[in-house]
């Protein structure tokens, strides 16, 4: 009896221990289910819910009555026949297959959306009987929302970069290209083999400096690359480059705190050319633009990995928002967003400052209607919106606006686009604004200076042409009567002194006539009224005729004249009278400014490129280096003590230069004071002709 009682107590104690262990295990299970984001559920053999944790009820926004006894697709109110994902999921359940990561999007009664990931396994008995499913449901809502926010932030950043008119690029801390916009590619000649993500800054630089590159490099290429890389590594750079096509770009670099480099390229060709043109005219008239967010790694089932992925997504979101904010706040051009009805929504510090305000709120609150209060011409805003609504974007739209706070009128260049939602409905306008007032003023000044220069040149040419004709008519009469008296056609003159006077009158008259002829020819060329009468000319015979013409003057000064003109030179297609004038003027100058016993050489040769060159060199007094640019201007003569008695008009060299330009050629001078002068005329290759000596040519050279 005692033994039986002891056994009963032992069994009771064992049962109590097992009951406590079972309760402890149940409590542990409940604690785990409350502390995890995974919720547990169970389906019976007919695939109907028979149990679940509280979290799952909240996720579906239902109580037991709305879930228990229903299939998963009934609870989700999904049409499993039409919805492909639900149809495949039901087929898996009916086939008693395990499944993982079936995703469901659930909209609750209060409008909130829940993103759920479901996994489950079938339950079989020892005899293989199917009892249903057990599984877990994970709430992925926060992770999905974080990913969508990151993607949206990246889209906003890319939109802002794309709206920039300047080229924009970002190089990562390893100096590899990670972000760039279309203007950046265009300004670098659309070199798609090099301008690609992952290319290093040095690779792009070397491609631009190469034989097929766009950048003009003077001097040693490697030295240039080394200097440019050194300035690039410093992180704060603003340099200007001339391109091979004659355009100019300004490059600005800024090193970000994370070691990446932001690079902005601006095309300022027009501004540069306008400044150069204005400077030239003034001389003549004496006083005249993120780092990319990484994709979230695939989530696995473990809680620790999910937390890491979520933290990484949030970190990336903060980085994208920070980069967008830095670009918006620090951009050198104005960036804005406006409503469809003409109100400012956002304005960066550059745009706020351009309008004379200190803060964005102050500026936005001050302007209630952009079209009426900002644009000088209120209709200009309507024209801008018409283009945006029709084309979607606009580039370099120039307008005159008010610096709003002060009322000062300034000029801007605007690049903008119309932003639409996913259904294509307009949301707002956004774009950039750049102050181009200085450029506009330069353009106006340039036009005025050019108009004045053209008017002055026209007046001068008309005056010279008129005066040349007015002077030449009576001068021809004087020369004619003088020649009659010299020839004594109507009897002797009388005194021998009168004959000397007649010689002086004849010499002076011819000199004056030569001056008038030069003036008339020069005025015709400048006025665009020079008529070319072109034919083929034997160069050797032409030069020989001119040398013979100047031989008396050379012999009188005891000059040694040497010619080196090959007989097999090709003929020259030209205006023979003009070419004679060119060579005669140059040879006359050499004779005039070479002291006695000096030497003059005339050389003609065919260049490797088939152009024809004629060189006249002397050992005369030469021209000072500072006077060389001026002697090709009309009426300019240089004077030294050794040539004060030499007469001249200062028109010979300018006339020769103009006549060469009429032939598409050029005249160049090389000289040193006291050592002589070398004049070179070069005719382009298209003016040389194969010689045909079947016809004799006779040249007459008139003074």
C-alpha positions in Angstrom: 0.0 0.0 0.0 2.8 2.3 0.9 4.7 1.5 -2.2 1.7 2.2 -4.4 1.2 5.5 -2.6 4.9 6.4 -3.2 4.6 5.6 -6.9 1.5 7.7 -7.2 3.3 10.7 -5.6 6.3 10.1 -7.8 4.1 10.1 -10.9 2.2 13.1 -9.8 5.5 15.0 -9.2 6.7 14.0 -12.6 3.5 15.2 -14.2 3.7 18.4 -12.4 7.3 18.9 -13.5 6.3 18.2 -17.1 3.4 20.6 -16.8 5.7 23.3 -15.5 8.2 22.7 -18.3 5.4 22.8 -20.9 4.1 26.1 -19.5 7.6 27.5 -19.4 8.1 26.4 -23.0 4.8 28.0 -24.0 5.7 31.2 -22.2 9.1 31.2 -24.0 7.3 30.7 -27.3 4.9 33.6 -26.5 7.9 35.8 -25.5 9.6 35.1 -28.8 6.5 35.8 -30.9 6.1 39.2 -29.1 9.7 40.2 -29.6 10.1 39.4 -33.3 8.7 41.0 -36.4 7.7 37.5 -37.7 4.1 36.4 -37.0 3.0 32.7 -36.9 0.0 31.1 -38.4 -1.5 27.7 -39.1 -3.8 26.3 -41.9 -5.9 23.1 -41.6 -6.0 20.4 -44.3 -8.6 22.4 -46.3 -6.2 25.4 -46.3 -8.2 27.5 -43.9 -6.8 29.6 -41.1 -7.1 27.9 -37.7 -4.8 30.1 -35.7 -2.3 33.0 -35.7 -0.4 35.4 -33.5 -1.9 38.8 -32.7 0.6 40.6 -35.0 -0.9 38.9 -38.1 -4.4 40.0 -37.1 -3.2 43.6 -36.9 -1.3 43.3 -40.2 -4.6 42.3 -41.9 -6.6 44.7 -39.9 -9.1 42.0 -38.9 -10.2 40.0 -35.9 -10.6 36.2 -35.7 -14.0 36.3 -37.3 -12.5 37.9 -40.4 -9.6 35.4 -40.7 -10.3 32.0 -39.0 -12.0 29.5 -41.3 -11.0 31.4 -44.5 -8.3 30.6 -47.1 -5.4 33.0 -47.5 -6.7 34.4 -50.8 -10.2 34.9 -49.3 -8.6 36.9 -46.4 -6.6 39.0 -48.9 -9.7 39.4 -51.1 -7.7 38.3 -54.1 -9.1 36.8 -57.3 -6.9 33.7 -57.5 -8.2 32.9 -61.0 -7.2 36.2 -62.6 -4.2 37.3 -60.5 -1.1 35.3 -61.7 0.8 35.5 -58.4 -2.1 34.3 -56.3 -2.9 31.6 -58.9 0.6 30.2 -58.6 0.5 30.5 -54.8 -2.8 28.6 -54.6 -1.4 25.9 -56.9 1.6 25.5 -54.5 -0.8 25.2 -51.5 -3.1 22.7 -53.3 0.0 20.7 -54.3 1.2 20.7 -50.6 4.5 22.3 -51.6 6.6 24.4 -49.2 7.0 28.1 -50.2 9.1 31.1 -49.3 8.9 34.8 -49.6 5.4 35.1 -51.1 4.8 38.9 -51.0 1.4 40.5 -50.3 0.5 44.2 -50.3 -2.5 44.9 -47.9 -4.3 48.3 -47.7 -6.0 48.7 -44.3 -9.3 50.4 -43.6 -7.5 53.5 -42.4 -5.7 53.9 -45.7 -2.3 52.6 -44.5 -0.5 50.1 -46.8 1.3 47.0 -45.3 3.9 45.0 -47.2 4.0 41.4 -46.0 6.4 38.5 -46.8 5.0 35.0 -46.2 6.7 31.6 -45.9 5.2 28.2 -45.0 5.8 24.4 -44.9 3.2 21.6 -45.2 2.6 19.4 -42.1 2.3 15.6 -42.6 1.6 12.8 -40.1 3.6 9.6 -39.7 1.3 7.8 -42.2 1.8 10.7 -44.7 -1.5 12.3 -44.0 -1.6 16.0 -44.8 -2.7 18.1 -41.8 -2.2 21.6 -43.2 0.4 24.3 -43.1 2.4 26.2 -40.6 4.4 29.4 -41.4 5.5 32.9 -40.7 4.6 36.3 -41.9 7.2 39.2 -41.9 6.2 42.9 -42.0 8.5 44.6 -44.6 6.6 47.9 -44.7 9.4 50.0 -43.2 12.1 48.5 -45.5 9.9 49.0 -48.6 9.1 52.6 -47.6 12.8 53.4 -47.0 13.7 51.9 -50.4 11.0 54.0 -52.1 12.2 57.2 -50.4 15.8 56.5 -51.4 14.8 56.0 -55.0 12.7 59.1 -55.0 15.6 61.1 -53.5 17.9 59.8 -56.3 15.3 60.7 -58.9 15.1 64.3 -57.6 18.9 64.6 -57.5 19.2 63.3 -61.1 16.4 65.7 -62.2 18.2 68.7 -60.7 21.5 67.6 -62.3 19.8 67.1 -65.7 18.2 70.6 -65.6 21.7 72.2 -65.4 22.8 73.9 -68.5 26.4 73.4 -67.5 28.2 70.1 -67.7 28.2 68.3 -64.3 30.1 65.3 -63.2 31.1 63.6 -59.9 34.3 61.5 -59.4 34.4 59.1 -56.4 37.2 59.1 -53.8 39.1 56.7 -56.2 38.8 59.3 -58.9 36.4 57.3 -61.0 33.4 58.9 -62.8 30.1 58.0 -61.1 27.6 60.7 -62.1 27.5 63.0 -65.2 24.8 64.8 -67.2 24.3 65.2 -70.9 25.9 68.7 -71.2 29.1 67.2 -69.7 29.2 64.6 -72.5 28.4 67.1 -75.2 31.1 69.6 -74.1 33.7 66.8 -74.3 32.8 66.0 -77.9 30.4 63.1 -77.1 33.4 60.7 -76.8 31.3 57.7 -75.6 34.4 55.4 -75.5 35.9 57.4 -72.7 33.0 59.3 -71.0 31.5 56.4 -69.1 31.0 55.5 -65.5 34.1 54.0 -64.0 36.5 55.9 -66.2 39.2 57.7 -64.2 39.8 61.4 -64.4 43.3 60.9 -65.8 42.0 58.5 -68.5 39.4 61.1 -69.6 42.1 63.9 -69.5 44.5 61.9 -71.7 41.8 61.1 -74.2 41.0 64.8 -74.5 44.6 65.8 -75.0 45.4 63.1 -77.6 45.6 63.6 -81.3 41.8 63.0 -81.7 41.0 64.8 -78.5 39.1 68.1 -78.2 41.6 70.0 -75.9 44.3 72.3 -77.3 47.6 71.6 -75.6 50.6 73.9 -76.2 54.0 72.5 -75.3 54.9 69.1 -73.7 51.8 66.8 -73.3 53.1 65.0 -70.3 54.0 68.2 -68.5 50.5 69.5 -69.2 48.9 66.3 -67.8 51.1 66.4 -64.7 50.2 70.0 -64.0 46.5 69.4 -64.5 46.5 66.3 -62.3 48.3 68.2 -59.6 45.7 71.0 -59.6 42.9 68.3 -59.7 44.2 66.6 -56.6 44.1 69.9 -54.7 40.3 69.8 -55.0 39.7 73.6 -55.4 40.2 74.4 -59.1 38.9 77.0 -61.5 40.6 77.0 -64.9 39.9 77.9 -68.5 40.8 75.9 -71.6 40.7 76.6 -75.3 39.4 73.8 -77.5 40.7 72.9 -80.9 37.5 74.1 -82.6 38.1 77.6 -81.1 35.5 77.3 -78.3 36.3 78.0 -74.7 35.3 76.2 -71.5 35.6 77.0 -67.8 36.2 74.1 -65.4 35.4 74.4 -61.7 36.2 71.6 -59.2 35.3 71.2 -55.5 36.4 68.4 -53.2 33.5 67.0 -51.0 34.1 65.9 -47.4 34.0 62.2 -48.4 36.8 62.7 -50.8 34.8 62.7 -54.0 35.1 65.6 -56.5 32.3 67.6 -58.1 33.2 69.1 -61.5 31.3 71.7 -63.4 32.1 72.7 -67.0 30.7 75.9 -68.5 30.8 76.9 -72.1 31.7 80.6 -72.1 32.8 80.8 -75.8 30.5 83.7 -76.6 31.5 85.7 -73.6 35.2 85.0 -74.3 34.9 85.9 -78.0 32.8 88.9 -77.2 35.5 90.2 -74.8 38.3 89.5 -77.4 36.2 91.1 -80.2 35.5 94.2 -78.0 39.2 94.4 -77.1 40.2 94.3 -80.8 37.6 96.9 -81.8 38.7 99.1 -78.9 42.3 99.0 -80.2 41.3 99.9 -83.7 39.2 102.8 -82.5 41.7 103.9 -79.8 39.7 103.6 -76.7 37.1 100.9 -77.5 27.5 73.3 -62.9 25.7 62.1 -56.3 27.1 60.1 -55.3 24.8 57.3 -56.6 22.6 55.4 -54.0 23.5 51.6 -53.8 20.8 49.1 -54.2 19.6 47.3 -51.1 21.1 43.8 -50.7 18.7 40.9 -50.8 17.1 40.3 -47.4 17.6 36.9 -45.9 15.5 35.2 -43.2 17.6 36.2 -40.3 16.6 39.2 -38.1 20.2 40.5 -37.8 20.6 40.6 -41.6 17.2 42.4 -41.9 18.3 45.1 -39.4 21.6 45.6 -41.2 19.8 46.0 -44.6 17.4 48.4 -43.1 20.1 50.5 -41.5 22.0 50.5 -44.8 19.0 51.7 -46.7 18.4 54.5 -44.2 22.0 55.5 -44.4 21.9 55.7 -48.2 18.7 57.8 -48.0 20.4 60.3 -45.7 23.4 60.5 -48.0 21.2 61.1 -51.1 19.2 63.8 -49.3 22.4 65.4 -48.0 24.0 65.5 -51.5 20.8 66.9 -53.0 20.7 69.5 -50.3 24.3 70.5 -50.8 23.9 70.8 -54.5 20.7 72.9 -54.0 22.3 75.1 -51.4 25.8 75.5 -52.9 25.1 75.7 -56.7 26.5 78.8 -58.3 23.4 79.3 -60.4 19.8 79.9 -59.3 17.7 76.8 -58.9 13.9 77.0 -58.5 10.6 75.3 -58.4 7.3 77.1 -59.2 3.7 76.2 -59.1 1.6 76.0 -62.3 -0.2 79.3 -61.4 3.0 81.3 -61.1 4.2 81.2 -57.4 7.6 80.3 -56.1 7.7 76.9 -54.3 11.5 76.6 -53.8 14.5 78.9 -54.4 18.1 78.2 -53.6 20.4 80.8 -52.0 21.9 81.8 -55.4 18.4 82.8 -56.7 17.4 84.4 -53.5 20.6 86.6 -53.5 20.1 87.4 -57.2 16.7 89.0 -56.3 18.2 91.0 -53.3 16.8 88.9 -50.5 18.5 87.1 -47.5 16.3 84.1 -47.0 14.2 81.8 -49.2 11.0 82.4 -47.1 11.4 86.2 -47.4 11.8 86.0 -51.2 8.9 83.5 -51.7 6.5 85.6 -49.6 7.5 88.8 -51.4 6.4 87.6 -54.9 2.8 86.6 -55.4 2.7 86.5 -59.2 6.0 85.8 -61.1 4.7 86.8 -64.5 3.5 90.3 -63.3 6.1 91.1 -60.6 9.4 89.6 -61.9 9.4 89.8 -65.7 9.8 93.3 -67.1 7.6 92.1 -70.0 4.7 90.3 -68.3 4.0 88.4 -71.6 7.5 86.8 -71.4 6.3 84.4 -68.7 3.4 83.3 -70.9 5.8 82.7 -73.8 8.0 80.6 -71.5 5.1 78.4 -70.3 3.8 77.9 -73.8 7.2 76.4 -74.8 7.4 74.2 -71.6 3.8 73.0 -72.0 4.4 72.1 -75.6 8.0 70.8 -75.6 8.5 69.8 -72.0 11.7 71.8 -71.6 13.6 74.9 -72.7 17.3 75.9 -72.8 18.9 79.3 -72.7 15.6 81.3 -72.6 16.7 84.8 -72.1 14.5 87.5 -70.5 14.8 90.9 -68.8 13.6 90.7 -65.2 13.7 92.9 -62.0 16.1 92.3 -59.2 12.8 92.1 -57.2 13.8 93.8 -53.9 15.5 96.8 -55.6 13.6 97.0 -58.9 16.9 97.0 -60.8 16.5 95.6 -64.4 18.8 92.6 -65.2 19.1 90.0 -67.9 18.8 86.2 -67.2 19.3 82.9 -69.1 16.7 80.3 -68.0 16.8 76.5 -68.5 13.6 74.8 -67.3 11.3 71.8 -67.6 7.8 70.8 -66.8 7.5 68.0 -64.2 4.6 65.6 -64.6 3.3 62.8 -62.3 3.1 59.1 -63.3 -0.2 59.7 -65.1 1.3 62.5 -67.2 -0.5 65.3 -65.3 1.5 68.6 -64.8 2.8 69.0 -61.3 5.2 72.1 -61.3 8.0 73.8 -63.2 11.6 73.6 -62.2 14.9 74.9 -63.6 17.9 77.1 -63.3 18.6 80.9 -63.7 21.9 82.5 -64.6 22.6 86.3 -64.5 23.9 87.3 -68.0 23.6 91.1 -67.6 27.3 91.6 -68.1 27.3 89.5 -71.3 24.3 91.5 -72.6 26.2 94.8 -72.0 29.2 93.5 -73.8 27.1 92.4 -76.8 25.5 95.9 -77.0 28.9 97.6 -76.7 30.3 95.3 -79.4 27.5 96.0 -81.8 27.8 99.8 -81.3 31.6 99.6 -81.8 31.3 97.5 -84.9 28.7 99.8 -86.4 30.9 102.8 -85.7 33.9 101.0 -87.3 32.0 100.1 -90.4 30.7 103.6 -90.8 34.2 105.1 -90.3 35.7 102.7 -92.8 33.0 103.4 -95.4 33.4 107.1 -95.0 37.1 106.9 -95.4 36.9 104.7 -98.5 34.3 106.9 -100.2 36.5 110.0 -99.4 39.6 108.5 -100.8 37.9 107.3 -104.0 36.3 110.7 -104.5 39.5 112.7 -103.8 41.7 110.3 -106.0 39.5 110.9 -109.0 39.3 114.7 -108.3 43.1 114.9 -108.1 44.0 112.6 -110.9 42.0 114.6 -113.6 43.9 117.9 -113.3 47.2 116.1 -112.6 46.9 114.2 -115.9 46.5 117.6 -117.6 49.6 119.0 -115.9 51.7 116.0 -116.9 50.4 116.1 -120.5 51.2 119.8 -120.9 54.6 119.3 -119.2 55.4 116.5 -121.6 54.4 118.7 -124.6 56.7 121.4 -123.3 59.6 119.0 -122.8 59.2 117.6 -126.3 59.1 121.3 -127.6 56.2 120.4 -129.9 55.3 124.1 -130.3 58.9 125.5 -130.2 61.7 126.0 -127.7 61.0 126.7 -124.1 63.5 129.4 -123.9 65.6 129.4 -120.8 67.4 126.1 -119.8 66.3 126.8 -116.2 62.7 126.3 -117.4 63.7 122.9 -118.8 64.9 121.9 -115.3 61.7 123.2 -113.8 59.8 121.1 -116.3 61.8 118.0 -115.3 61.0 118.7 -111.7 57.3 119.2 -112.5 57.2 115.9 -114.5 59.0 114.0 -111.7 56.8 115.4 -109.0 53.7 114.9 -111.1 54.5 111.2 -111.7 55.2 110.7 -108.0 51.9 112.3 -107.1 50.0 110.3 -109.8 51.6 107.1 -108.4 50.3 108.1 -104.9 46.8 108.8 -106.3 46.8 105.5 -108.1 47.8 103.6 -105.0 45.1 105.5 -103.0 42.5 104.6 -105.5 43.5 100.9 -105.7 43.5 100.7 -101.9 40.2 102.3 -101.5 38.7 100.0 -104.2 39.9 97.0 -102.3 38.6 98.2 -98.9 35.3 99.1 -100.5 35.0 95.7 -102.1 35.0 97.1 -105.6 38.3 95.6 -106.8 37.7 93.6 -110.0 40.0 90.6 -110.6 41.0 89.9 -114.2 42.7 86.5 -113.9 44.8 84.5 -116.3 47.9 82.2 -116.2 51.2 84.0 -115.9 54.8 82.9 -116.4 56.5 83.7 -113.1 60.1 83.8 -114.3 59.3 86.2 -117.2 57.2 88.4 -114.9 60.0 88.8 -112.4 62.6 89.3 -115.1 60.5 92.2 -116.5 60.2 93.9 -113.1 63.9 93.5 -112.4 64.7 95.2 -115.7 62.3 98.0 -114.9 64.1 98.8 -111.5 67.6 98.1 -112.9 68.4 101.9 -113.5 67.6 102.8 -109.9 69.7 99.9 -108.6 72.6 100.7 -110.9 72.5 104.3 -109.8 72.9 103.2 -106.2 75.5 100.6 -107.1 73.4 97.7 -105.8 74.1 94.1 -106.5 70.8 92.5 -107.6 70.6 88.7 -107.8 67.7 86.6 -109.1 67.1 82.9 -108.5 64.0 81.9 -110.4 63.9 78.3 -111.9 62.6 78.1 -115.4 60.5 75.1 -114.6 58.3 76.8 -112.1 54.5 76.2 -112.7 52.5 79.1 -114.1 50.5 81.3 -111.7 46.7 81.8 -112.1 46.3 85.4 -111.0 45.5 89.0 -111.8 48.7 89.8 -113.7 48.5 93.6 -113.1 48.0 93.1 -109.4 50.9 90.6 -109.0 53.2 93.0 -111.0 52.2 95.8 -108.6 53.0 93.6 -105.6 56.5 92.5 -106.7 57.3 96.0 -108.0 56.3 97.7 -104.8 58.5 95.2 -102.7 61.5 95.5 -105.1 61.2 99.3 -105.2 61.2 99.4 -101.4 64.3 97.2 -101.3 66.1 99.4 -103.8 65.0 102.6 -102.0 66.1 101.6 -98.5 69.4 99.7 -99.3 72.5 101.8 -99.1 75.1 101.9 -101.9 77.1 98.7 -102.5 74.2 96.7 -100.9 72.7 93.5 -102.1 69.2 92.5 -103.1 68.1 88.9 -103.9 64.8 87.8 -105.6 64.0 84.1 -105.2 60.9 82.1 -106.4 60.3 78.5 -105.4 57.5 75.8 -105.2 56.7 74.7 -101.7 56.1 71.0 -100.7 52.4 71.8 -100.4 52.4 73.1 -104.0 52.1 76.7 -102.9 54.3 79.3 -104.7 56.6 81.6 -102.7 58.5 84.7 -103.9 61.1 86.2 -101.5 62.8 89.6 -101.8 65.7 90.1 -99.4 67.9 93.1 -99.0 70.8 94.3 -96.8 69.3 97.7 -96.2 68.6 99.7 -93.1 65.9 97.3 -91.9 62.9 98.0 -89.7 62.9 98.1 -85.9 61.0 95.2 -84.2 58.4 97.5 -82.6 57.7 99.1 -86.1 57.0 95.8 -88.0 53.3 95.5 -87.1 52.7 99.1 -88.2 54.4 99.3 -91.6 51.6 97.2 -93.1 49.1 99.9 -92.2 48.3 102.7 -94.7 50.3 106.0 -94.5 52.8 104.6 -92.0 56.5 105.1 -92.5 59.4 104.5 -90.2 62.1 107.2 -90.1 65.8 107.0 -89.2 68.6 109.4 -89.6 69.9 107.4 -92.5 66.8 107.8 -94.7 65.4 111.2 -94.0 65.7 112.1 -97.6 63.9 109.0 -99.0 60.5 109.8 -100.4 57.5 107.5 -100.0 53.7 107.5 -99.4 53.5 104.6 -96.9 51.0 102.8 -99.3 53.3 100.4 -101.1 53.3 97.6 -98.4 49.6 98.0 -97.4 48.6 97.8 -101.0 50.8 94.7 -101.6 49.3 93.1 -98.5 45.7 93.8 -99.7 46.4 92.6 -103.2 47.8 89.3 -101.8 44.7 88.8 -99.7 42.6 89.3 -102.8 44.5 86.2 -104.2 44.0 84.2 -101.0 47.7 84.5 -100.2 49.7 86.4 -97.6 52.6 88.8 -97.2 55.0 88.5 -94.3 58.0 90.6 -93.3 61.1 89.7 -91.3 63.5 92.5 -90.4 66.0 93.8 -87.9 67.2 97.4 -87.8 70.5 97.8 -89.6 70.6 94.2 -90.9 68.1 94.3 -93.8 64.5 93.2 -94.6 63.0 90.0 -96.1 59.6 90.2 -97.7 57.8 86.9 -98.5 54.7 86.6 -100.6 53.0 83.1 -100.8 50.3 82.1 -103.2 48.1 79.1 -102.3 48.4 75.8 -104.1 45.2 76.1 -106.0 46.6 79.1 -108.0 49.6 77.1 -109.5 49.1 75.7 -113.0 51.1 73.2 -114.9 53.3 75.1 -117.3 52.5 75.1 -121.0 55.4 76.8 -122.8 53.8 76.4 -126.3 52.8 80.0 -126.2 55.2 82.9 -125.7 54.1 85.4 -123.1 55.1 89.1 -123.3 54.9 91.2 -120.1 54.7 94.9 -120.0 55.3 96.6 -116.7 54.0 100.1 -116.4 54.8 102.6 -113.7 
